[in-house]
Amino acid sequence: MHHHSHGHAHGHSHAETDSTRIGWAFWLNFCFTIIEFIGGWLTNSVAIMADAVHDLGDTLSIGLAWCLSKLGNKSATDKYSYGFKRLSLLGAMINGLILVAGSAWVLSEAIPRLANPEMPMTEGMMGLAIMGICVNGFAAYKLSGGHSMNEKVLNWHLIEDTMGWVAVLIVAIVLHFVDWPILDPILSILFTLFILFNVLRYVVQTMKLFLQGSPDDTQKQAISDVLLSIEHVEELHHVHFWSLDGEQHVLTAHVVINCSIDNTKLLSLKQEVSHRLAPFNLAHTTIEFELPGEPCRDESDNLHVHPHHHEHVHLK
């Protein structure tokens, strides 16, 4: 018990540093996104508008990650018995939808311009691009020390943003010397399609987890195989494998035993099960043992998993 509380305190201080780093990145990005929208409007550049939408998405993700690194660590309550990790899925959904809406708006601005391109103000574009490279580069540098999944994902976002600004800078320099105004909407459409492609993939994945789909089919199969390979295990059913937030997984299963069993045997069987499941780092597991001839309480679904080959073991 003492050990547990110590671990909790340690985790808490670690979360604080995560949260401070993420807070930094949030305020940098938030102020900069506002500057970008104004800048895109003043310089008349849809490419900058597209990047502003991209940055808005990142600001939302970072803000959300920041709130969740505080909230998600709250302990479970009677009402929310699994804790609050699942909030991050909700956040990811909302972010995804905002980005899809923003991308649609940029496309509606950029596509008509292909037919009738307008020349953006190149000096302003260059200035904003250089600023973008510095701000995003600095934020990425701040987060590169992060360990949490959240920080790693955000760090990638920021590196992507920095590359996006490098592209804007190149286009601005080209436009400064050559009169090809069509480059601006082309760049913004490419950006937006890239954002949409990534976001939609992410939204689909989040939806699957929301609907409690299995987070990883191969891992689910591996868990079933491991349980079936234990001595005296006849079959499995009601194997439910789902995820709280994409990282913390939950497993429940009924394990059918093929021989009568006394307490010592049951104890060693339980220890064997926890030993075999340990490598999977599951957040919550519930295993029900069913004895020979015992009817299953939950007969509603009949997802039985039988071992492919099975030697009968008779206990002496």
PLY file of the C-alpha trace (Angstrom):
ply
format ascii 1.0
element vertex 316
property float x
property float y
property float z
element edge 315
property int vertex1
property int vertex2
end_header
0.00 0.00 0.00
2.80 2.35 1.01
4.63 1.48 -2.20
1.55 2.30 -4.25
1.13 5.78 -2.77
4.80 6.48 -3.37
4.42 5.50 -7.04
1.40 7.77 -7.33
3.31 10.77 -5.98
6.13 10.12 -8.40
3.70 9.89 -11.33
2.10 13.12 -10.19
5.32 15.15 -10.26
6.12 13.69 -13.68
2.68 14.75 -14.94
3.35 18.27 -13.63
6.46 18.64 -15.79
4.58 17.24 -18.80
1.84 19.70 -18.11
4.22 22.68 -17.83
5.91 21.81 -21.12
2.57 21.37 -22.83
1.36 24.68 -21.33
4.32 26.45 -22.91
3.62 25.00 -26.33
-0.07 25.89 -25.98
0.40 29.61 -25.32
3.04 29.95 -28.04
0.77 28.29 -30.57
-2.39 30.04 -29.46
-0.96 33.57 -29.81
0.69 32.66 -33.07
-2.49 31.18 -34.60
-4.29 34.49 -34.03
-1.42 36.39 -35.67
-1.62 33.96 -38.61
-5.32 34.40 -39.31
-4.86 38.19 -39.30
-1.68 37.85 -41.35
-3.32 35.56 -43.90
-6.14 38.06 -44.32
-3.78 41.06 -44.62
-1.35 39.39 -47.03
-4.25 37.92 -49.04
-2.63 34.47 -48.95
-4.79 31.32 -48.78
-1.68 29.24 -48.14
-1.19 31.11 -44.87
-4.89 30.68 -44.07
-4.52 26.92 -44.65
-1.55 26.83 -42.32
-3.49 28.87 -39.77
-6.20 26.19 -39.76
-3.51 23.54 -39.32
-2.06 25.51 -36.40
-5.52 26.05 -34.93
-5.93 22.28 -34.89
-2.60 21.90 -33.13
-3.48 24.62 -30.62
-6.70 22.75 -29.82
-4.85 19.43 -29.52
-2.26 20.99 -27.26
-4.86 22.79 -25.13
-6.75 19.56 -24.81
-3.64 17.56 -23.96
-2.86 20.18 -21.34
-6.30 19.94 -19.69
-6.25 16.16 -19.89
-2.80 15.76 -18.42
-4.36 17.46 -15.37
-7.81 15.81 -15.54
-6.90 12.37 -16.84
-4.79 11.67 -13.76
-7.73 12.15 -11.40
-8.56 8.97 -9.51
-11.59 6.90 -10.41
-14.83 7.64 -8.56
-17.82 5.42 -7.78
-19.68 6.93 -10.70
-16.72 6.89 -13.13
-15.18 3.63 -12.04
-12.65 3.52 -14.88
-11.34 7.01 -14.12
-11.17 9.82 -16.68
-8.73 8.54 -19.30
-11.56 8.29 -21.82
-11.90 12.07 -21.92
-8.94 12.17 -24.28
-10.95 10.21 -26.87
-13.75 12.72 -26.61
-11.24 15.52 -27.08
-9.68 13.83 -30.08
-13.14 13.53 -31.67
-13.94 17.21 -31.13
-10.53 18.29 -32.45
-10.93 16.12 -35.50
-14.33 17.58 -36.33
-13.10 21.18 -35.89
-10.18 20.48 -38.22
-12.44 18.91 -40.84
-14.67 22.00 -40.75
-11.64 24.32 -40.98
-10.22 22.38 -43.90
-13.53 22.53 -45.75
-13.54 26.30 -45.27
-9.99 26.68 -46.63
-10.85 24.53 -49.67
-13.93 26.69 -50.35
-11.63 29.74 -50.36
-8.76 28.20 -52.32
-10.48 26.25 -55.10
-12.23 29.28 -56.69
-8.87 31.08 -56.66
-7.34 28.48 -58.98
-9.44 29.94 -61.79
-8.67 33.49 -60.81
-5.50 33.61 -58.71
-4.69 36.80 -56.80
-1.14 37.84 -56.01
-0.42 37.69 -52.26
1.80 40.22 -50.51
5.08 38.36 -50.63
7.06 40.38 -48.05
4.35 39.78 -45.45
4.24 36.10 -46.36
8.00 35.78 -45.89
7.89 37.56 -42.54
5.09 35.33 -41.25
6.81 32.20 -42.56
10.07 33.03 -40.80
8.13 33.73 -37.62
6.25 30.44 -38.05
9.47 28.47 -38.43
10.85 30.06 -35.23
7.71 29.65 -33.09
6.92 26.09 -34.13
10.56 25.10 -34.08
10.91 26.42 -30.53
7.69 24.70 -29.38
8.85 21.41 -30.95
12.19 21.81 -29.16
10.37 22.42 -25.83
8.33 19.23 -26.22
11.10 17.02 -27.56
12.04 16.08 -23.98
8.56 14.63 -23.38
7.92 11.00 -22.56
4.14 10.74 -22.63
2.33 9.56 -25.74
0.55 12.90 -25.78
3.79 14.85 -26.00
5.23 12.61 -28.69
2.18 13.09 -30.90
2.21 16.86 -30.32
5.89 17.01 -31.08
5.25 15.41 -34.47
2.48 17.94 -35.12
4.85 20.81 -34.38
7.59 19.38 -36.60
4.99 19.07 -39.40
3.99 22.70 -38.85
7.58 23.83 -39.05
7.94 22.00 -42.38
4.70 23.64 -43.54
6.15 27.07 -42.85
9.32 26.17 -44.72
7.04 25.43 -47.73
5.27 28.79 -47.33
8.63 30.55 -47.16
9.83 28.86 -50.37
6.60 29.78 -52.20
6.82 33.38 -50.92
10.40 33.70 -52.18
9.45 32.24 -55.59
6.42 34.57 -55.86
8.58 37.53 -54.92
10.64 37.04 -58.08
8.21 35.27 -60.43
4.61 36.21 -61.16
2.89 32.86 -60.55
0.03 33.70 -58.17
-1.51 30.23 -58.72
1.19 28.72 -56.47
-0.55 30.17 -53.40
-3.91 28.33 -53.77
-2.12 25.17 -55.00
0.00 25.10 -51.83
-3.03 25.70 -49.62
-5.00 22.88 -51.29
-2.07 20.47 -50.87
-1.76 21.43 -47.18
-5.45 21.01 -46.58
-5.68 17.62 -48.28
-2.72 16.48 -46.20
-4.48 17.65 -42.99
-7.77 16.04 -44.03
-6.13 12.73 -44.87
-4.43 12.55 -41.44
-7.41 13.82 -39.50
-9.92 11.47 -41.09
-7.68 8.50 -40.38
-7.44 9.68 -36.78
-11.20 10.26 -36.46
-11.95 6.76 -37.78
-9.51 5.24 -35.28
-11.04 7.27 -32.44
-14.55 6.21 -33.45
-13.50 2.55 -33.31
-12.20 2.98 -29.77
-15.34 4.91 -28.83
-17.49 2.02 -29.98
-15.26 -0.23 -27.87
-13.73 -2.00 -30.84
-10.62 -4.04 -30.17
-7.65 -1.62 -30.17
-5.32 -4.23 -31.65
-6.46 -7.48 -33.27
-3.06 -9.15 -33.21
-2.69 -8.39 -29.51
-6.16 -9.78 -28.81
-5.22 -12.97 -30.68
-1.96 -13.18 -28.77
-3.79 -12.86 -25.43
-6.23 -15.63 -26.42
-3.37 -17.89 -27.52
-1.48 -17.30 -24.27
-4.53 -18.12 -22.13
-5.33 -21.24 -24.16
-1.78 -22.51 -23.83
-2.16 -22.73 -20.03
-2.54 -26.28 -18.69
-6.17 -27.37 -17.98
-7.70 -24.51 -19.99
-10.31 -26.06 -22.28
-11.68 -22.97 -24.05
-12.36 -19.25 -23.70
-15.48 -17.26 -24.32
-16.73 -13.72 -23.74
-13.27 -12.39 -24.45
-13.77 -8.62 -24.46
-10.73 -6.52 -25.23
-11.20 -2.76 -25.51
-9.40 0.45 -24.68
-10.04 3.42 -22.43
-7.97 5.91 -24.42
-5.91 3.98 -26.98
-3.14 3.28 -24.46
-4.90 1.79 -21.43
-6.52 -1.53 -22.39
-9.19 -3.54 -20.60
-9.68 -7.33 -20.83
-12.47 -9.56 -19.53
-12.74 -13.26 -20.30
-14.36 -16.51 -19.21
-11.86 -19.34 -18.92
-13.28 -22.87 -19.00
-11.29 -25.44 -17.03
-11.40 -29.13 -17.99
-10.87 -30.75 -14.58
-12.14 -30.44 -11.04
-9.89 -28.23 -9.03
-9.10 -27.53 -5.37
-8.01 -24.26 -3.80
-4.26 -24.76 -4.18
-4.72 -25.70 -7.83
-6.99 -22.68 -8.41
-4.47 -20.40 -6.78
-1.61 -21.63 -8.94
-3.84 -21.33 -12.02
-4.63 -17.71 -11.14
-0.94 -16.95 -10.62
-0.13 -18.55 -13.96
-2.78 -16.39 -15.67
-1.42 -13.15 -14.16
2.11 -14.19 -15.00
1.17 -14.85 -18.66
-0.83 -11.61 -18.97
1.84 -9.40 -17.37
3.73 -8.64 -20.64
0.57 -7.11 -22.14
0.48 -4.30 -19.55
-3.31 -4.31 -19.29
-4.91 -1.56 -17.20
-7.86 -3.68 -16.01
-8.42 -7.44 -16.22
-11.31 -9.58 -15.04
-11.02 -13.34 -15.50
-13.86 -15.71 -14.63
-13.04 -19.41 -14.22
-15.75 -21.88 -15.21
-15.58 -25.42 -13.85
-16.52 -28.60 -15.78
-20.29 -28.89 -16.32
-20.95 -25.37 -15.05
-23.36 -23.45 -17.30
-22.14 -20.04 -18.43
-24.01 -17.10 -16.89
-23.78 -14.93 -20.02
-24.95 -17.24 -22.76
-26.04 -14.33 -24.98
-22.99 -14.27 -27.23
-21.30 -17.50 -28.09
-17.83 -16.40 -29.10
-16.05 -19.55 -28.05
-12.34 -19.80 -28.61
-11.13 -23.38 -28.73
-7.48 -24.33 -28.86
-6.53 -25.75 -32.24
-5.01 -28.89 -30.79
-5.61 -30.00 -27.28
-4.20 -32.84 -25.24
-6.47 -33.97 -22.43
-4.68 -33.77 -19.14
-6.00 -35.95 -16.33
-5.20 -34.86 -12.85
-4.08 -37.68 -10.60
0 1
1 2
2 3
3 4
4 5
5 6
6 7
7 8
8 9
9 10
10 11
11 12
12 13
13 14
14 15
15 16
16 17
17 18
18 19
19 20
20 21
21 22
22 23
23 24
24 25
25 26
26 27
27 28
28 29
29 30
30 31
31 32
32 33
33 34
34 35
35 36
36 37
37 38
38 39
39 40
40 41
41 42
42 43
43 44
44 45
45 46
46 47
47 48
48 49
49 50
50 51
51 52
52 53
53 54
54 55
55 56
56 57
57 58
58 59
59 60
60 61
61 62
62 63
63 64
64 65
65 66
66 67
67 68
68 69
69 70
70 71
71 72
72 73
73 74
74 75
75 76
76 77
77 78
78 79
79 80
80 81
81 82
82 83
83 84
84 85
85 86
86 87
87 88
88 89
89 90
90 91
91 92
92 93
93 94
94 95
95 96
96 97
97 98
98 99
99 100
100 101
101 102
102 103
103 104
104 105
105 106
106 107
107 108
108 109
109 110
110 111
111 112
112 113
113 114
114 115
115 116
116 117
117 118
118 119
119 120
120 121
121 122
122 123
123 124
124 125
125 126
126 127
127 128
128 129
129 130
130 131
131 132
132 133
133 134
134 135
135 136
136 137
137 138
138 139
139 140
140 141
141 142
142 143
143 144
144 145
145 146
146 147
147 148
148 149
149 150
150 151
151 152
152 153
153 154
154 155
155 156
156 157
157 158
158 159
159 160
160 161
161 162
162 163
163 164
164 165
165 166
166 167
167 168
168 169
169 170
170 171
171 172
172 173
173 174
174 175
175 176
176 177
177 178
178 179
179 180
180 181
181 182
182 183
183 184
184 185
185 186
186 187
187 188
188 189
189 190
190 191
191 192
192 193
193 194
194 195
195 196
196 197
197 198
198 199
199 200
200 201
201 202
202 203
203 204
204 205
205 206
206 207
207 208
208 209
209 210
210 211
211 212
212 213
213 214
214 215
215 216
216 217
217 218
218 219
219 220
220 221
221 222
222 223
223 224
224 225
225 226
226 227
227 228
228 229
229 230
230 231
231 232
232 233
233 234
234 235
235 236
236 237
237 238
238 239
239 240
240 241
241 242
242 243
243 244
244 245
245 246
246 247
247 248
248 249
249 250
250 251
251 252
252 253
253 254
254 255
255 256
256 257
257 258
258 259
259 260
260 261
261 262
262 263
263 264
264 265
265 266
266 267
267 268
268 269
269 270
270 271
271 272
272 273
273 274
274 275
275 276
276 277
277 278
278 279
279 280
280 281
281 282
282 283
283 284
284 285
285 286
286 287
287 288
288 289
289 290
290 291
291 292
292 293
293 294
294 295
295 296
296 297
297 298
298 299
299 300
300 301
301 302
302 303
303 304
304 305
305 306
306 307
307 308
308 309
309 310
310 311
311 312
312 313
313 314
314 315
